[in-house]
Amino acid sequence: MTDYARFKPSINVAGVILVFGSAGAVLLAAGHKDYPGLHTILDTGICLFSGLLALLFREMGARSDSPFSKWVSVSFATTSTLEFAHALVPVEWSGRLASITGLAEYIRPITWPPAAYMLPIGLGCSIWLLRKGRKRAPAFATAMFIVGAMLLISFYWLPRYSVSWLGVTRVTLILVPPLWLAVGIACWRMRAVDRVFPVLTQMAAVLFTAQMFMLHSRSVHDTMAMVAHVGKLAAYLILLLSLMAMASRDLRDRILAERDLARANDELERRVRDRTAQLESTHASLEAESAERRRTKEAFRESEDRFRLMADGAPVLIWSSGLDQSCTWFNKQWLAFVGRTMAMEVGAGWTENVHPEDLELRLIIHANAFEARQPFEMEYRIRRHDGEWRWLLDSGIPRFEAVNAFAGFIGSCIDVTESHQAKQKLQAQMERLDLLNHITRAIGEKQDLQSIFQVVVRSLEENLSLDFGCICEYDPVAENLTVKNVGMQSRALAMEPAFGLNEHIGIDSNGLSRCLHGQLVHEPDISAIPFPFQERLARGGLRSLIMAPLIAESTVFGVLVIARRAIGSFTGEDCDFLKQLSDHVGLAVHQAQLNAALQQAYDDLHQAQQAAVQHERLRAVGQMASGIAHDINNAISPVMLYTESLLEQEPNLSVRARKYLQTIQQAIEDVAHTVSRMREFYRQKEPLQMLAPVHLDKVIGQVVDLSRARWLDIPQQQGIVIRVKRDFEVGLPVILGVESEIREALINLVFNAVDAMPDGGTLTLRAGIAGNDSDRKEASGLRYVKIEVTDTGVGMDEDTRRRCLEPFFTTKGERGTGLGLAMVYGIAKRHGAEIEIESTAGEGTTVRMILPAASALSPGAAWTEVMTAFPTRLRILIVDDDPLLINSLRDILENDGHLVVAASGGQLGIDTFRAALGRKEPFAIVFTDLGMPYVDGRKVACGIKAASPSTPVVLLTGWGQRLVAEGDIPPHVDRVINKPPKLRDLRDALAHCCPPPVSGIAVETERMPL
């Protein structure tokens, strides 16, 4: 066969490549993720398509007696069998087949590599056998079975994943792309032999690309694997559509044959009239022509049967219409989709299932295309057999019979409901996201509550078509709501229900308690709700209502009220959007309140500066900062706990991951130390703090790593280069101090140096033995160590240099707080160190810290820490108002084998404890937060002890060190743990408060008191 000259790429093939290429691009753009559900769908589709192709090629081989088609059918059948096994193993089998589920982890990994190899091997062998002129199909099937079995056995022992050259992770598939490349080249060279070879070339090219993606997948259903599966499905669909196109061309050939037959008939009639005298010879000729005509009709019928067979097996809905524009035939998929018979659908019967809103447009488009004899494409809704309306993409083309006689249309329909719904949902989500971003940016620029409320209500009125909108502020003391803002478009309507500004609204009498407990309330129809608040809105013609709580720091401070006249006019997407918006508004209001509080505190502190000494001013700063220490400790506590848990319980972490986790742990500990010192900012030394040996070279290396973003990443984004140099003197002695404070001081100095080099420069960190200062040496007779941070930046004049250590003095404008160098100064004084600053305007600055070496301090008393055996399987109650901290504590304690119950508030914790006592299921120990609304940790401890005096109570608080130092531990608390808690603190508390019968082991360590 030499049909290659007539081969043209099908528009359906291009569409398939475009659709699946877009799907692959979307998967790649979504980043590295796992898609287990999509994996199962694609595996099933690949199995079905390969099986369908095997049946089609088998039918083609049977009809044409082509051994090549039979060999290809065997190849696809073998591949489909392996794909079927691969997709079937993960099914949750039960009964007698339950053993299959247990073997899934062994069977599933060995089925996909043979499936990847079998098809290119089978196609390659088929081409080779065709060239050799072989015709034995059974032997080929036996050989393919043997090869498949050998591949299954081989891939059972080969590794699943490993990293090799160019990032290839599936080394077992490294030969698949070359095999498909060889098959593609062989098919292209055979393109003149049969019209199926160009199609196989296209399929081989797509599968080559898909297998290249598969080589770089790192898990069973990650992004690369899903792109490869999409490519395989696209390749099979290309082959299937191309075979359908061939069938269509066969139909066209049949029509052309009929046209030739008609011409032969005309010629025969002419010969009968013109050659009557030669009747006998003409009769013989007519007999021959009649035989040829019968053969042509038989070929036409076979072509028609083949087309209908392929159409019934195609995974799309296919129809045809006649010259009267009425439909004459539908394939089996159409009839199964609508659940009707052929007799019910032919003619105009199919229109009974078309959506009434779409029917007229569908008929008009079909009529226009019918008149113009042009293809058409459109989308419309049709009722499926289960009653659901589904969107179909209908594509129709004109068909012609003999002598180009127009015979009607033939079309195919694809169910695009999911795509249509996804587009609509995505468009709505994008519009809501744009609105949310717009409102967030607008309220972020406002600093007062009234402006924020006005922006929110006005934006909602303009974009959500509201009939009424307002914001009410909640007064927990008076237990009522006060109207603080009403939208411009809502004010006229607000007068009807007498809903004016500053009006008070009762809570319990109006059913608003759910909203004030943090729950979004959606009422599709308020006309029948017997509450004064809803009745007043209903009198204004409003029917559908949403009330969204405005929350800041887990406390409801207001309610956003919106309403529309139409019943049920708000959707679930509207509720989700308003929930997100209320969260943003709560954050903005909280930020505004914090800004106002900070501004007020700053003003108060500024006034205090005029009458107080520097020490008292810094004490005020510590008191102000302690107010937010609770939130900071709650925020970093889960990070501390999970980091320690990973380092302790994940021994298989890479060196790089463990280093990163240790850096995170170090940074969190520094933050914890900083928070604990915020209240004692610039105070005298704390006798409870402990000194430990500090290696300056190690600390400086950590400082460089922790500050890398400030001196490397951020400047490089602006094209600025800052070089960092480290200079350590050989034999540098250690010092005694608090390592986190030394590191914090150096980080502050590095940040100041980076800010002083806006155009780049060199940052040098130098450590060595201080010079022999005669005064210092005579005064103490000790060795000293110096640490220098030098920059080549703008430098300071003399006046700035003298004042740079003063609190709140800054040259950075609004970017600076003026507390960085003051913090460094306080740390230095607590370590008995001196600070020297050398600076010249335009030439740079050097800040030098001079600290006594380890030999300069007398060793303190050693202390002994007793490591007791940790109890297991305790019933533990955790009481805290921070859900993140609750989840982290629960995870950590449950990992140690304990049974954990959590309560999100003080009163709920007391009620939970008493209920457990009543059920004879007491808790062995209770962990409670100190700062909680309404019922704090002190009251919780009192309530627990009142119910069960023997139950130990452990207090979690960011002020733990202060409570211990000042002797202010609540009377009903057995132990205090400072936030953020560490694994060791939790386990020590359990060991001391709930000791097991096994005695502990004592370990002695030495530390120096500061």
Order of alpha helices (4+ residues) and beta strands (2+ residues): alpha-alpha-alpha-alpha-alpha-alpha-alpha-alpha-alpha-alpha-beta-beta-alpha-alpha-alpha-beta-beta-beta-alpha-alpha-beta-beta-alpha-beta-alpha-beta-alpha-beta-beta-alpha-alpha-alpha-beta-alpha-alpha-beta-beta-alpha-beta-alpha-beta-alpha-alpha-beta-beta-beta-beta-alpha-beta-alpha-beta-alpha-beta-alpha-beta-alpha-beta-beta
